[in-house]
Amino acid sequence: MPSCTLCPRNCHADRSAGHRGFCGVTGTKIKCARAALHMWEEPCISGEKGSGTVFFSGCPLRCVYCQNREIARGEAGKEITPERLAEIFLELEEKGAANINLVTPTHYTPEIVWAVEKARELGLDLPVVYNCSGYEKVETLQMLEGIVDIYLTDFKYMEAETAKRYSHAPDYPQMAQAALAEMVRQTGGKAVFDRQGMMKRGVIVRHLLLPGHLKNAKAVVKYVYETYGNQVYLSLMNQYTPLPGMERWPELNRKVTRREYERLVDFAVDLGVENGFIQEGETAQESFIPAFDGEGV
């Protein structure tokens, strides 16, 4: 990767020469923080078996409120080869994984394509989930056609100023819109499930409601539903948890209230959304963040 342009940052970092990209990644190997069965995804992804989740280190977006900041900064993890990544996919399948779930994979796209193809040659027979921030380049996504079966994508912002303040990415709305269009195109615009209700092909759009940002959340839901109707599934999340270091953004230094979340869900229902997921109970009190201790790597 002598001049990396895999993500919208287009930072042109010479990662092969040891230069660090905006994503925090350098070198020619893949850095993985964890590879294990994960039960905390949407029901049609985790099911009863668990999703075979591979957490990659580094992130092209780097939100100030990141819930996985330990890996987003590229600090946690072990360096592995694409050959080892292919082996990990097969090991997760042997453990009973419902799918292979690639978390923050963008900056390793060429290596992932190779590893999936190699694992399939060796017998891998699971859907591949691309679990990303939504801040993607269409050209990079096009490399994944025939590789990825399910796109599990965030759609964080419809407001450029909000995207700039919290993710240093004022172009997020247009990049996410173009990326989502490509994801829907690749998956055929219709979700496919097996008899157990597990997704085999399709798109799930996640939105994490931020405290005090109901207007932005409604704009995201409105755009996705009015553009794609019930072709894609919406996942509305209330699990935002302020982590240490949020003093510079005091408006985010609290949890989402029940009323805020209920208003978002009611808005989606009134809009006509039928295919989706909501979170019930005190999810912000639960830990959706696993230990990035190198398990399975």
Secondary structure, DSSP 8 states (H G I E B T S, - for coil): --S--SSTT-----GGGT---TTS--SSSEEEEEEEEE--S-HHHHTTT-EEEEEES--SS--TT-TTHHHHTT-S-EEE-HHHHHHHHHHHHHTT-SSEEEES-GGGHHHHHHHHHHHHHTT--S-EEEEE-S---HHHHHTTTTT-SEEEEE---S-HHHHHHHHS-TTHHHHHHHHHHHHHHHHTTS-EE-TTS-EEEEEEEEEE--TT-HHHHHHHHHHHHHHHGGGSEEEEE------TTGGG-GGGSS---HHHHHHHHHHHHHHT--SEEE--S-GGGS------S-TT-
